[in-house]
Amino acid sequence: MILHVDMDAFYASVEERDRPELVGRPVIVGGTPEGRGVVAAANYVVRKFGVHSAMPTGKALRLCPEAIVLRPRMEHYAAVSRQIRDVFERYTSLVEPLSLDEAFLDVTGSRQLFGTAVEIAHQIRADILRETRLTASVGVAPNKFLAKIASDFDKPDGLTIVDPEGIQQFLDPLPVSRLWGVGKVACRLLQQLGVETIAQLRQLPVELLQDRFGRHGEHLLQLANGIDGRPVIPDREAKSISHETTFSVDIDDPALLRAWLLELTEQVARRLRRHGLRARTVMLKVRYWDFRTITRSHTLPAATSSTGTLWEAASGMFSQLEAKLHPVRLLGMGTSGLEQEGQVQLSLFDEPDRRKQHNLDSTSDEIRNRFGTSALRRGSQLEHGAEHRPQPRPDDS
Amino acid sequence: MKLHCQRSELASAFQIVNGVVPARTPKDILKNVHLIATADGCTLVGTDQEVGIRVDVGGIEVEEPGETLLPASRVISVLRELTEPVVDLELTEEGVLIRSGHSEFQLAAGDPAEFPPVSSFDDQPHYVLQGDHLREAIRRTLFATDTESTRYALGGVLVEPGDGKLTLAATDSRRLAVMPAACTAEGVDQPENPQPVIPSKAMTLIERSIAEHDSPVQLALHANDVLIRCGRSTIYARLVEGRFPRYSDVIPAESTYLVDLVVGPFYSAVRQSQIVTSDESRGVDFTFADGTLTLTSRAADVGQARIELPIAWDHDPLTITFDPRFVAEFLRVLPAEAAVQLHLIDESSAAVFRTDDGYAYVVMPLARDH
């Protein structure tokens, strides 16, 4: 059985905990409206005004003028996140963190020691509350996809269980937008087919879905039937590290796509460095407006975690696609062939360059760890507003 | 066309030409060898269009001149399996007839007019080198090339014309091998290409074609290609495109420490230390301390090794980590009794091995990550 643990309004809740005078008042953690910042987290009071994360702070303040805007304290949140992670690891070593505030846990092997999955979920919620004074919502289900939906089902401070026998009963009434990979565009396409709920989607012939969504169509049908075979992969055993983003509107401007690709590359590179890993292979993934998806990969002469080197490879592959660029719906950047950092073979010819790159990477990592991801941004990313917030996706590979 | 050949001579000439015949190619015609027989003798020609070779075959009696294309791999098989010393070749309406003793083969023959031409070495400005000198210089540099480099032209050996010598240099950007070979210039005033890089494949061919040790080798360097005549072979090669890095800049002029070593025992120690390395931990620590060089290697799930070698060292201890393959490959091309000097600066700077005949080999160490 799989648990999906999702902290409730994490950044905002941490702030409320640390400053009790905020409790009951509308709180936004995020960038300032002057700096064209966005909402990183909103507490439940301010959410009632229609504020949600990723919304520009300026707009949020128009919806709720009395909201208190706090600068994110990422380092602090990361420390709390580590405390929570420690709780998880008491119950299982199979922990796959998705971000600071959510993770998948595979507790199948832990039941002999700690009781049923539901009992473990209760214990984890209690441990977190006792040790951090924060609440978590947990979904318990036979697979990742269902657990993720379940944790969101009764937020905040909820526990939702999906029995293997009750999968269809649970899924059928839900709107199709709950399926991973179904955003606005796919929703509209499904609406044209008269499909609003997962039950209706399940009735469609697979050929029709394949016709509209390509290979993704079959995948949708599997999800609608509650089938998801992906294992929980602990970060340190990850075979690949990747990020991808689905755009709210399809993009065909190469400069804008490049800005996004750079953003994704930076995040992947940072994650590699955080885990002390280097990657040998760089992958590019592009899904076009019509769901046609292509992937390219490039193997480097030596494994690296340098943003500059990874970007060189990713942007090189992207350049080769540019000529045949149609509107793009999803862009992804990934790395595989991961190895632990150890000794590096020094080079005869480009040493100063490598050292400079390394210093640049470690300095920018430090700034972002201390002040948050958006504290340091590249010109192209600012210009195009390319800022990626990692979200779990159905096919992260 | 009608020829009487010595089987062994024909077979060895085919073997040499086969060095350029591509195993896989979209152009099937390149899998052939072009045989040209004139009243003066017989020549075999092969090419992959980057590198080409012409080999004069000895021991052939030309009864009737002519030319034909022969399928390389099949003819080599035939020549290998035949047992009689004499082989007769004849071009007929049906193809090429190969007869020897009680055996007869009839092979389809291609049209020689369609075969790409390979230049011959006509009268032109060139350098002359002693065969064994050039061969030694190739052996000591060729192994350091990097055919996968995209950044620099490293897929070959730089043959840099200088005062009374050609300097051969090869690198894969982690180590660099440099070896001069004395030469005389015949009619060359200004080199057309000051930094010609000859592809590895051609260098291998040249090394193999230098038959007799003291036979002279003629080398004509052009802007985009090179022609070499040695013994019975003439080799043509298109030069590797791109820039060779400024190799002389990375050979440290001065060093802090100097260690004298003898190839045989040092090579043996390095080979031993290599046993306990893995893909994840390739490095071997070379610790120079009072009177002893200690090589230590360890790999997770494998084990560890410690090999000691007496040296003259009276400084503070110094540990420098190398990929042992790079050290071993250098030692392998030298005779066991040869003396080498190792010049060191510190654990993160280039180390240089030198021999007294002008050979220099630079290796970059491994560094702890971050």
Interface residues (C-beta under 8 A of the other chain):
Chain A: P301 E339 Q340 E341 G342 Q343 V344 Q345 L346 S347 L348 F349 D350 H358 S362
Chain B: E148 S149 Y152 T171 S173 R174 R175 L176 P245 V250 E280 S281 R282 G283 T321 D323 S348 A350 V362 M364 P365 L366 A367 R368 D369 H370
